[in-house]
């Protein structure tokens, strides 16, 4: 017997001819100026800073490095991971529990100080979360920050043969960043102009799928702590739909132009 099959489908729209003769583009070319290279060198020197001992009896300041021995206790009992010797801690780096580093501002080498803090409620070690702790600290050294000198030695720390070679690397990196930004600007300008030139009906299913994808992507950017996709469905908005229409329209147009260019 004959089999009768009924099918429904969405046909891709006919893409209208586009006159590109009036489209002009501006390519930005930006060179790295000496001031930008100098600024980058200064930032590297700051990041490569070292510390040198303060004068005997000098008090620790915010930004100083203190070398300490410490032993932490909760309810009078030491806990795992709560002790260290000769630990170099930069005050103001926020690398310790909130409130810890501030209490060491003003200490001197040879001092002993008890630092009382409360572990955050969301602390990763659940058995310590929200608990009060006391850290018994012995201050062994107080050191002041010292920016690295911008010279061949600093350049070698960053893998260059000498300072001039490092400057060349920095200039090349900056100009590569500028070129990338210029390409992005030109691409956006090109798409904006193409979007102004064409208008045609779009397949609703493509627009809907693209809008959902956009909404889903933006939701994950706003909630980076959620890695999987086992969450409630993200509702699309009018803004998502408008952006989806632009993407679908330009995607179909560029595919058409690419196909014609190959003929």
Secondary structure, 3 states (H helix, E strand, C coil): CCCCCCCCCCCCCCCCCCCCCCCCCCCCCCCCCHHHHHHHHHHHHHHCCEEEECCCCCCCCCCCEEEEEEEEEECCEEEEEEEEEEEEEECCCCCCCCCCHHHHCCCCCCCEEEEEEECCCCCCCCCCCCCEEEEEEEEEEEEEEECCCCCHHHHHHCCCCCHHHHHHHHHHHHHHHHHHHHHHHHHHHHHHHHHHHCCCCCCHHHHHHHHHHHHHHHHHHHCCCCCCCCCCCCCCCHHHHHHHHHHHHHHHHHHHHHHHHHC
